[in-house]
């Protein structure tokens, strides 16, 4: 049995759903966990969030069997991923169904139950009666909370505050503040939790913690931070056992009069050596942050639109380490002001990744973008810098993208298309964050995160002299470049992606895909040069074909019809020709497909095939040899 509970965490004014899953078989628990993500994959493969079953023992669980997914309305549904044995809800086989309280889900002998709850409370670590040590002998209290703030160097604090003061999203503010706290204290991990009766909430944000295996403060440490404002510390605990080499810090921090605290763990040697410097800095940072929060509206601006979140899932819908690494890098760069370069093939989702950086940054300004390949140099200058009234006939003062993205983010896509002259013009805005409109000498200060994107090798462009050194080395590469992996390197994501595209289409008739159709896409020997976007196009074409055939499910033949170069209807022993066309590109691929289609129509007759194609028989023979096509395979 798999017990599934919805745990609704009240994140002050936003609701954050938490899902608790308990996997049972024959009454015995085999898996359990709590998840704070919007897609939870279930199957036999180890990359799944919930992994169980064997490939050689019945009942068979598919490698990627099903997923529990949050839709754009905030509801959760169970989605079968084209499994062999299917998924049932309340005894009925389903492909996709919204989950309601009391529903019973069955997957190859395993059962899923779920219920909704208001909040989950984590108790402090250890046992109350065992807490006999005197703790926090040097911890700060009400009277000493800020007494050390005038000592030491506070450049780090000023830098942190300058970053925090442009953030208007509550969740992002806490996440950025935690990042700065961990940086100043050199903490190995940390999180922020709400103080509840009986314990603490699940973290609102966390760093250095995988999943929801949350280290907790001791009872006395929690008592101190609950009752009094201050910074307190003691030896860290793990299941009641002292971790002698690690120090735990608890720091009270209330947001909108709701009590909460930051929890950190720091190497004991490092803390004892630097505590007189670390504690005053953290005290000042927390004080200034609370002052900033008290001056702004209680409700921050709304978080990213559901429509974008849904599109974001399309690109980052992955359980693979390569994509987890990308997401980690996106989050890391979102917390600084450095320019960053995104590299990836066409269709890998560079613009979605840029928007993800912007949303994670919590910046109050807008996200703006320009594609340098689609515009002339003059147009690019006008769009980026804007114009002063009178420089062009009948055109008034017009702000450019630099001004429009103030306190936000600017994506400069296809950066390799910028001319050296435009690169030179960009140096001052990128270096000094000051910009003047075309025809004006007045400069405006702008605070923006600049994101560059490309699908080409910029190092080669630099060697060719097409990129200025002060622009490319000095500005484009300020932060570590982030490469988005192509689909050919994440083929195990295909089952999830395929079903996601079907859900996104919201078709009333077609809601599922046959397991053989999923396997065909998943195991296809094809590099997907168009990446995620190409896969989406194939799925949507197959969906249209299935509708035209008056079917409720996408079959393997629909996929075969939709694949590039696979628009041919031949028997199974000719399938190798379908895959062979895919090996070629452009004109060659079209030529290969045309020859195969003509051979099918002529039933392998070379003379008739040549007439259909309008070429001479010798030319046709040469083309067949080139593409490895044997006309005898098409004779009936």
C-alpha atoms as one frame of an Amber mdcrd trajectory, in Angstrom:
protein
   0.000   0.000   0.000   1.157   3.560  -0.703  -0.287   6.017   1.815  -0.359
   9.537   0.373  -1.219  12.626   2.398  -1.550  16.223   1.245   0.059  18.436
   3.881  -0.931  22.060   3.298   1.760  24.273   4.770   0.451  27.760   5.534
   3.313  29.941   4.286   1.921  33.079   5.898  -0.168  34.310   2.967   0.741
  31.700   0.346  -0.267  28.037   0.544   2.535  25.563  -0.084   1.341  21.967
  -0.625   3.349  19.155   0.910   2.770  15.530   0.025   3.512  12.684   2.366
   3.859   9.292   0.687   3.985   5.927   2.408   4.531   2.905   0.164   3.194
  -0.408   1.447   2.846  -3.888   0.067   0.985  -6.632   1.896   0.682  -4.306
   4.887   4.406  -3.637   5.134   5.974  -0.227   4.540   8.570  -0.301   1.763
   8.959   3.438   1.037   7.943   6.690   2.689   8.777  10.351   2.365   7.546
  13.950   2.324   7.754  15.963  -0.897   7.494  19.677  -1.564   7.641  19.426
  -5.358   4.960  19.655  -8.022   5.919  16.473  -9.908   6.534  13.164  -8.138
   7.487  10.290 -10.407   6.740   6.667  -9.556   8.339   3.613 -11.138  10.991
   0.923 -11.136  13.919   3.062 -12.264  16.137   4.496  -9.524  15.789   8.079
 -10.832  12.120   8.141  -9.762  11.112   9.973  -6.595   9.256   6.860  -5.457
  11.086   3.746  -6.649   9.812   0.225  -6.161   9.188  -3.026  -8.044  11.365
  -5.472  -9.988  11.770  -6.023 -13.721  11.921  -9.796 -13.362   9.301 -10.430
 -10.668   5.523 -10.014 -11.001   3.548  -7.867 -10.563   5.577  -5.778 -12.975
   6.068  -2.081 -12.336   7.174  -0.139 -15.417  10.480   1.715 -15.405   8.552
   5.014 -15.481   5.076   3.960 -14.396   3.129   7.002 -13.215   3.456  10.487
 -11.749   1.567  12.663  -9.304   1.465  16.151 -10.808   0.219  19.561  -9.679
  -1.719  21.311 -12.443  -2.011  25.038 -13.150  -5.007  25.287 -10.786  -3.124
  23.845  -7.831  -4.892  20.468  -7.939  -2.997  17.184  -7.979  -3.716  14.393
 -10.422  -2.372  10.910 -11.031  -0.982  10.409 -14.531  -0.157   7.022 -16.038
   3.022   7.374 -18.112   2.138   4.695 -20.652   2.879   1.819 -18.273   2.510
  -1.827 -19.322   0.087  -2.869 -16.573  -1.678   0.456 -16.138  -2.827   2.508
 -13.143  -6.160   2.218 -11.323  -8.152   4.662  -9.205 -10.961   3.172  -7.120
 -10.685  -0.045  -9.114 -11.063   1.649 -12.506  -8.204   1.830 -14.994  -7.312
   5.468 -15.662  -4.806   7.440 -17.687  -5.301  10.750 -15.933  -7.508  11.708
 -13.005  -7.704  14.479 -10.433  -7.089  13.096  -6.946  -9.799  13.616  -4.345
  -9.696  12.767  -0.679 -10.613   9.135  -0.204  -9.520   7.943  -3.657  -7.674
   4.624  -3.751  -4.888   4.270  -6.327  -3.453   0.892  -7.349  -0.170   0.320
  -9.180   0.796  -3.296  -9.914  -0.112  -4.678  -6.508   0.709  -1.491  -4.577
  -2.010   0.822  -3.240  -1.994   4.607  -2.789  -4.156   6.378  -0.211  -4.128
  10.074   0.583  -5.709  12.671   2.840  -5.384  16.421   3.342  -3.970  18.079
   6.465  -3.504  21.674   7.571   0.069  21.610   8.863   2.868  19.276   9.842
   4.859  19.903  13.010   8.425  18.683  13.453   9.392  18.174  17.111  12.822
  19.297  18.335  15.566  16.669  18.379  16.403  14.450  21.354  14.429  13.866
  24.544  13.498  16.590  27.036  14.704  14.649  30.073  18.120  14.075  28.480
  18.776  17.786  27.913  20.866  18.482  31.047  23.668  20.510  29.468  23.867
  24.275  29.945  23.556  25.757  26.494  23.866  29.212  24.973  26.298  30.426
  27.615  27.538  32.938  25.066  24.301  33.318  23.090  22.908  36.785  22.511
  19.753  37.823  24.372  17.467  40.857  24.205  20.017  43.134  25.849  23.001
  41.896  23.871  21.357  41.174  20.508  22.998  44.065  18.708  25.659  45.252
  21.159  28.563  44.041  18.976  27.330  45.590  15.740  29.868  48.450  15.902
  32.868  46.154  15.879  34.526  44.425  12.938  34.170  44.900   9.204  30.624
  45.087   7.844  31.234  45.257   4.120  29.730  41.771   3.802  26.569  42.946
   5.557  26.263  46.046   3.360  26.686  43.894   0.253  24.019  41.485   1.459
  21.573  44.288   2.259  22.021  45.883  -1.177  20.922  42.587  -2.726  17.999
  42.022  -0.365  16.511  45.486  -0.707  15.424  44.970  -4.337  13.446  41.811
  -3.556   9.669  42.029  -3.234   8.746  38.358  -3.168   8.532  36.905   0.345
   9.777  33.437  -0.483  12.689  34.793  -2.499  13.537  37.253   0.285  13.851
  34.476   2.857  15.822  32.327   0.425  18.254  35.161  -0.364  18.597  36.092
   3.294  19.417  32.481   4.153  22.015  32.450   1.380  23.676  35.562   2.800
  23.559  34.209   6.368  25.232  30.973   5.289  27.858  32.894   3.327  28.767
  35.187   6.238  28.835  32.380   8.814  30.362  29.763   6.456  27.528  27.401
   7.466  27.377  23.952   5.897  23.563  23.917   5.872  20.628  25.999   6.985
  16.900  26.620   6.771  14.108  28.945   7.898  11.066  27.562   9.737   7.966
  28.925  11.367   7.644  28.478  15.148   4.558  26.415  15.970   2.998  25.029
  19.119   4.866  21.834  19.825   7.679  22.346  17.362   8.704  23.859  14.051
   7.232  23.823  10.570   8.792  22.249   7.541  11.352  24.691   6.101  10.077
  27.605   3.990  13.519  27.637   2.367  16.631  25.527   2.842  20.263  25.257
   1.771  22.533  22.215   1.802  19.669  19.867   2.704  18.627  17.114   0.305
  14.952  16.187   0.377  13.144  16.595   3.678  15.536  14.883   6.069  15.609
  17.971   8.262  18.160  18.379  11.103  16.389  19.914  14.108  17.475  21.972
  17.112  17.526  20.425  20.572  14.573  21.041  22.900  16.455  23.652  24.939
  17.812  25.431  21.874  14.305  25.575  20.431  12.921  26.793  23.767  15.378
  29.678  23.879  14.666  30.853  20.332  10.924  30.445  20.868  10.782  32.504
  24.050  13.381  35.213  23.428  14.832  37.136  20.532  18.494  36.374  20.030
  21.154  34.140  18.538  21.796  30.902  20.411  24.061  27.940  19.836  24.873
  24.481  21.080  26.314  21.187  19.846  24.230  19.846  16.954  22.126  16.700
  17.402  21.182  13.852  15.079  18.436  11.626  16.464  19.443  12.601  19.982
  23.160  11.934  19.437  25.545  14.923  19.884  27.650  15.792  16.820  30.764
  16.970  18.623  32.386  18.512  15.554  29.326  20.560  14.553  27.741  23.615
  16.167  24.005  24.380  15.746  22.817  28.006  15.691  19.216  29.186  16.109
  18.375  32.819  15.315  14.943  34.320  15.922  13.562  36.185  12.910   9.913
  37.217  12.677   8.239  38.152   9.423   4.990  40.157   9.545   4.710  39.442
  13.302   4.742  35.699  12.657   7.435  34.012  14.790  10.140  32.080  12.978
  13.841  31.310  13.117  16.883  30.449  11.042  18.741  27.240  11.864  22.387
  26.790  10.859  25.067  24.175  11.301  28.714  25.269  11.312  31.946  23.371
  11.833  32.689  23.710  15.545  36.337  24.639  15.005  35.406  27.409  12.575
  32.683  28.836  14.817  34.783  28.878  17.992  37.573  30.613  16.101  35.371
  33.296  14.447  32.271  33.621  16.668  33.180  37.128  17.876  33.089  38.274
  14.253  30.253  36.093  12.947  27.632  36.779  15.646  27.682  40.624  15.425
  27.452  40.475  11.623  24.475  38.132  11.730  22.843  40.300  14.399  23.158
  43.415  12.247  21.971  41.641   9.105  18.850  40.311  10.853  18.081  43.678
  12.411  18.364  45.570   9.119  16.331  42.930   7.321  13.505  43.201   9.860
  13.586  46.998   9.511  13.284  46.657   5.741  10.348  44.253   6.022   8.530
  46.588   8.416   8.534  49.387   5.816   7.016  47.471   2.925   3.427  46.271
   2.373   2.372  43.168   4.245   1.637  41.393   0.987   4.552  41.117  -1.388
   3.856  41.146  -5.120   2.460  37.897  -6.444   4.811  35.111  -7.367   5.422
  33.918 -10.916   2.248  33.321 -12.964   0.874  29.796 -13.066   1.105  29.880
 -16.864   4.871  30.337 -16.725   5.233  27.768 -13.946   3.464  25.262 -16.211
   5.809  26.081 -19.109   8.784  25.866 -16.748   7.792  22.319 -15.851   7.889
  21.463 -19.539  11.601  22.293 -19.763  12.789  21.283 -16.295  10.509  18.266
 -15.924  13.380  15.952 -15.049  14.627  13.479 -12.478  18.164  13.249 -13.859
  21.334  14.521 -12.134  22.313  16.660 -15.147  19.136  18.753 -14.844  19.368
  18.892 -11.041  22.825  20.417 -11.505  21.419  22.987 -13.946  18.675  24.002
 -11.501  21.253  24.361  -8.727  23.356  26.662 -10.915  20.305  28.730 -11.909
  19.437  29.218  -8.254  23.018  30.123  -7.366  23.361  32.766 -10.069  19.934
  34.227  -9.218  21.324  35.339  -5.867  24.010  37.651  -7.289  24.172  40.592
  -9.679  26.784  39.149 -12.028  26.075  38.788 -15.740  25.643  35.151 -16.712
  25.777  33.184 -19.966  23.323  30.409 -20.857  24.466  27.982 -23.526  22.293
  25.359 -25.171  21.157  24.007 -28.496  17.980  25.316 -30.121  14.940  24.059
 -28.247  16.649  23.334 -24.907  14.756  26.163 -23.166  17.231  29.007 -22.739
  14.538  31.678 -22.418  12.596  29.594 -19.891  15.849  29.148 -17.941  16.407
  32.919 -18.011  12.895  33.489 -16.671  13.612  30.910 -13.995  16.670  32.927
 -12.899  14.503  36.043 -12.753  11.768  34.363 -10.707  14.293  32.866  -8.276
  15.985  36.248  -7.842  12.804  37.787  -6.442  13.629  41.053  -8.236  10.752
  43.542  -8.190  11.330  44.723 -11.768  10.205  43.099 -14.998  11.813  40.464
 -17.189  12.680  41.768 -20.661  14.273  40.019 -23.631  15.738  40.781 -27.053
  16.778  38.395 -29.829  19.815  39.856 -31.583  19.511  37.534 -34.581  16.123
  38.884 -35.571  17.055  42.574 -35.577  19.469  44.884 -37.377  22.254  46.646
 -35.422  20.332  49.947 -35.517  17.174  48.299 -34.235  19.108  46.594 -31.440
  20.572  49.938 -30.320  17.132  51.572 -30.269  15.542  48.673 -28.368  18.308
  48.435 -25.769  18.997  52.125 -25.128  15.797  53.912 -26.165  15.639  57.286
 -27.893  15.432  60.956 -27.008  12.590  63.017 -28.416  13.446  64.431 -31.832
  16.183  62.008 -32.831  13.697  60.300 -35.135  10.802  62.024 -36.863   7.503
  61.840 -34.951   9.054  59.769 -32.176   8.983  61.013 -28.589  11.087  59.980
 -25.593  11.221  56.215 -25.613  12.843  54.149 -22.829  14.976  51.188 -23.878
  15.035  47.684 -22.439  17.779  48.609 -19.962  15.454  51.160 -18.348  12.349
  48.983 -18.648  14.177  46.123 -16.897  15.329  48.338 -14.001  15.376  46.235
 -10.794  14.590  43.243 -12.983  16.358  41.050 -15.537  17.323  41.443 -19.207
  17.903  38.528 -21.574  20.163  39.229 -24.563  19.610  36.169 -26.769  21.804
  35.149 -29.716  24.565  37.338 -28.256  27.013  36.159 -30.944  25.069  38.283
 -33.474  26.036  41.579 -31.808  28.437  43.646 -33.917  31.700  44.905 -32.312
  30.209  48.424 -32.380  27.167  47.352 -30.347  29.428  45.401 -27.987  31.396
  48.580 -27.319  28.193  50.525 -26.599  27.167  47.878 -24.087  30.365  48.088
 -22.042  29.356  51.097 -19.932  25.846  49.873 -19.030  27.282  46.457 -18.155
  30.225  47.824 -16.186  28.784  50.896 -14.453  25.051  50.145 -14.655  24.429
  53.512 -16.302  22.641  54.038 -19.602  21.773  57.026 -21.784  19.157  57.120
 -24.536  20.243  57.629 -28.121  20.606  61.372 -28.755  20.856  62.215 -25.043
  23.806  62.820 -22.736  21.779  62.273 -19.567  22.600  59.006 -17.836  20.172
  56.918 -15.834  21.272  54.376 -13.256  19.879  50.907 -13.779  19.952  47.893
 -11.486  19.539  44.812 -13.638  20.620  41.203 -13.921  21.861  40.687 -17.496
  21.521  37.174 -18.921  23.214  36.308 -22.211  22.200  33.278 -24.258  23.665
  31.488 -27.265  23.606  28.200 -29.142  27.049  28.667 -30.651  30.652  28.270
 -29.475  31.539  31.777 -28.282  35.159  30.810 -27.709  35.453  30.130 -31.432
  33.741  33.442 -32.215  36.213  35.162 -29.908  39.184  33.522 -31.672  37.749
  34.703 -34.987  37.729  38.291 -33.709  33.929  38.589 -33.753  33.726  39.226
 -30.003  35.667  41.949 -28.203  37.854  40.782 -25.333  36.586  43.447 -22.918
  33.004  42.487 -23.792  33.257  38.687 -23.894  35.870  37.965 -21.220  35.084
  41.018 -19.079  31.271  41.104 -19.158  29.645  38.029 -20.683  31.689  35.617
 -18.568  31.367  37.421 -15.209  29.703  34.363 -13.689  30.181  30.675 -14.456
  28.413  29.819 -17.760  25.457  27.445 -17.500  24.988  24.789 -20.179  21.538
  23.309 -20.770  21.877  19.642 -21.794  20.288  18.538 -25.085  17.440  16.039
 -25.085  19.723  13.294 -26.396  21.516  13.422 -23.017  18.301  13.179 -21.013
  16.278  10.582 -22.899  15.038   9.041 -19.656  12.959  12.217 -19.246  10.989
  11.457 -22.434   8.152   9.454 -20.759   7.486  12.330 -18.347   7.788  14.987
 -21.051   5.513  13.174 -23.504   2.702  12.902 -20.975   3.250  16.478 -19.889
   2.709  17.687 -23.467  -0.544  15.734 -23.669  -1.730  17.292 -20.405  -0.704
  20.749 -21.589  -2.752  20.325 -24.785  -5.899  19.955 -22.613  -7.644  17.916
 -25.306 -11.091  16.670 -24.253 -10.782  13.489 -26.308  -7.116  12.439 -26.213
  -5.756  12.073 -22.681  -3.338   9.165 -22.932  -0.641   7.453 -24.958  -0.098
   3.721 -25.411   2.899   2.154 -23.676   4.329   1.005 -27.038   4.107   4.564
 -28.374   6.001   5.888 -25.335   8.630   3.174 -25.718   9.032   4.032 -29.401
   9.907   7.633 -28.568  12.012   6.693 -25.574  14.129   4.058 -27.324  14.329
   5.752 -30.727  17.878   5.991 -32.073  17.614   9.688 -32.797  19.500  12.687
 -31.422  16.526  15.088 -31.408  18.318  18.127 -32.912  15.288  20.286 -32.102
  15.402  19.032 -28.486  12.370  19.464 -26.193  10.516  21.648 -28.702  10.915
  19.025 -31.437   9.619  16.292 -29.129   6.628  18.462 -28.287   5.882  18.989
 -31.989   5.987  15.237 -32.628   3.591  14.539 -29.742   1.140  17.226 -30.882
   1.205  15.905 -34.465   0.539  12.406 -33.170  -2.318  13.739 -31.061  -3.879
  15.316 -34.155  -3.500  12.055 -36.099  -5.185  10.107 -33.278  -8.117  12.547
 -33.256  -8.517  12.224 -37.004  -8.632   8.445 -36.517 -11.399   8.927 -33.919
  -9.266   7.352 -31.163  -9.019   8.258 -27.490  -5.398   7.192 -27.111  -2.221
   7.900 -29.090  -0.978   4.673 -30.667   2.446   3.667 -31.941   1.306   4.197
 -35.531   0.426   7.823 -34.710   3.934   8.384 -33.401   5.445   6.699 -36.478
   3.424   9.019 -38.714   4.514  12.100 -36.745   8.231  11.357 -36.499  10.590
  13.162 -38.882  11.068  10.982 -41.941   8.644   8.365 -40.621   5.549   9.288
 -42.647   5.497   5.850 -44.274   3.158   2.945 -43.757   5.187  -0.237 -44.138
   5.305  -3.552 -42.325   7.492  -4.172 -39.274  10.365  -5.691 -41.282  10.771
  -2.327 -43.022  11.018  -0.337 -39.764  14.783  -0.014 -40.131  14.192   2.361
 -43.062  12.090   4.611 -40.871  14.950   5.073 -38.429  17.475   5.334 -41.259
  15.847   8.524 -42.619  16.263  10.153 -39.237  20.036   9.849 -39.474  20.057
  12.459 -42.242  19.255  16.139 -42.057  17.719  18.795 -44.258  17.518  18.018
 -47.971  19.061  14.579 -47.565  16.424  13.539 -45.031  13.599  14.799 -47.288
  15.178  12.997 -50.252  15.435   9.731 -48.314  11.792   9.987 -47.211  10.635
  10.754 -50.771  12.437   7.699 -52.174  10.928   5.384 -49.538   7.420   6.790
 -50.096   7.785   6.300 -53.857   9.073   2.739 -53.420   6.044   1.934 -51.261
   3.678   3.268 -53.917   5.467   1.365 -56.706   5.816  -1.783 -54.562   9.571
  -1.744 -55.069   9.512  -1.175 -58.870  12.575   0.993 -59.586  11.382   2.171
 -63.020   8.032   3.350 -61.658   9.773   4.864 -58.637  12.042   6.896 -60.938
   8.984   8.123 -62.875   7.226   9.157 -59.646  10.293  11.091 -58.516  11.037
  12.545 -61.950  14.631  11.291 -62.069  16.511   8.856 -64.250  16.884   5.211
 -63.108  20.710   5.547 -62.794  20.238   8.555 -60.517  17.731   6.635 -58.411
  20.077   3.647 -58.092  22.873   5.982 -56.952  20.600   7.613 -54.351  19.419
   4.228 -53.038  23.027   3.152 -52.640  23.829   6.392 -50.837  21.000   5.911
 -48.319  21.372   2.139 -48.012  17.921   1.399 -49.472  17.212  -2.005 -51.076
  14.206  -1.946 -53.430  13.586  -5.684 -52.893  12.451  -4.968 -49.325   9.443
  -3.076 -50.734   8.222  -5.727 -53.146   5.053  -7.594 -52.202
